[in-house]
Amino acid sequence: MSPPRLLIIALPLLLAGCTFRAAMTRGQEAVDRADWPAAARAYDEALAADPEDPRAQQAAADARARWQMEALATFDQALAAGDLATARRAADEVERARPGEAVGADVRGGSIA
């Protein structure tokens, strides 16, 4: 195989690896800041580059779970305080953290929807 042909074959693989590593690094930096939405987005980008990577799968799931737990805590606090506007925003965050999951649908389906 000639060097230019090898480069054409190898370049996409190298770029995917760089994209994956950069996304994983951004995800970890977001975790370090407790910025769960940014972490989830970064890990989703890593999964787009390598959908089968178990580290990225677990990291994305963990970031979304923490994002959801934080939003649910905000929702509960706001509801207890009678702050319906904040409770609505928190319910929206729950839905963004895990779109289509029952907990997000249950929160949105309540009396504040």
C-alpha positions in Angstrom: 0.0 0.0 0.0 1.4 3.4 -0.9 2.0 6.0 1.8 -0.7 8.4 0.5 -3.3 5.6 0.4 -2.3 4.5 3.9 -2.7 8.1 5.1 -6.2 8.3 3.6 -7.2 5.2 5.5 -5.5 6.0 8.7 -6.4 9.7 9.0 -10.1 9.3 9.9 -9.1 6.7 12.6 -6.6 9.1 14.1 -9.0 12.0 14.0 -11.7 9.9 15.7 -9.2 9.0 18.4 -8.3 12.7 19.0 -11.9 13.7 19.1 -12.7 11.0 21.6 -9.8 11.9 23.9 -10.6 15.6 23.7 -14.3 15.0 24.5 -13.4 12.7 27.5 -11.0 15.4 28.8 -13.7 18.1 28.5 -16.1 15.7 30.2 -13.8 15.2 33.1 -13.1 18.9 33.4 -16.9 19.5 33.6 -17.3 16.8 36.2 -14.5 18.5 38.3 -16.6 21.7 38.1 -19.8 19.8 38.9 -21.2 21.1 35.6 -23.3 18.0 34.8 -25.0 19.3 31.6 -21.6 20.1 30.1 -20.2 16.8 31.2 -23.1 14.9 29.6 -22.6 16.8 26.3 -18.9 16.1 26.3 -19.4 12.4 27.0 -22.1 12.2 24.3 -19.5 13.6 21.9 -17.1 10.9 23.0 -19.8 8.3 22.4 -20.4 9.7 18.9 -16.7 9.1 18.2 -16.7 5.6 19.8 -20.2 4.3 20.7 -18.8 1.1 22.1 -16.4 2.6 24.7 -17.5 1.4 28.1 -15.8 4.3 29.9 -17.7 6.9 27.9 -20.9 5.0 28.3 -20.5 4.9 32.1 -19.3 8.5 32.3 -22.3 9.7 30.2 -24.7 7.8 32.4 -23.2 9.0 35.6 -23.2 12.7 34.4 -26.9 12.4 33.4 -27.8 10.8 36.7 -26.1 13.5 38.7 -27.6 16.2 36.5 -31.0 14.7 37.1 -30.5 14.3 40.9 -29.4 17.9 41.1 -32.5 19.1 39.1 -34.8 16.9 41.2 -33.4 18.4 44.4 -33.9 21.9 43.1 -37.5 20.9 42.1 -38.3 19.5 45.5 -36.9 22.6 47.3 -38.7 25.0 45.0 -42.0 23.2 45.4 -41.7 23.1 49.2 -41.0 26.8 49.2 -44.0 27.5 46.9 -41.7 28.8 44.1 -43.5 27.4 41.1 -41.4 29.3 38.5 -38.2 27.7 39.8 -40.0 24.3 40.1 -41.0 24.5 36.4 -37.5 25.3 35.4 -36.1 22.4 37.4 -38.7 20.1 35.9 -37.5 21.2 32.5 -33.9 20.4 33.6 -35.0 16.9 34.7 -36.4 16.3 31.2 -33.2 17.6 29.5 -31.0 15.4 31.7 -32.8 12.2 30.7 -35.3 13.0 27.9 -38.3 10.7 27.8 -37.7 8.9 31.0 -40.6 8.4 33.3 -39.3 10.6 36.1 -39.1 13.6 33.8 -42.6 12.9 32.5 -43.9 12.4 36.0 -42.5 15.8 37.2 -43.8 17.6 34.1 -47.2 15.9 34.4 -47.8 17.2 37.9 -49.8 20.3 39.0 -47.1 22.8 37.9 -47.1 21.8 34.3 
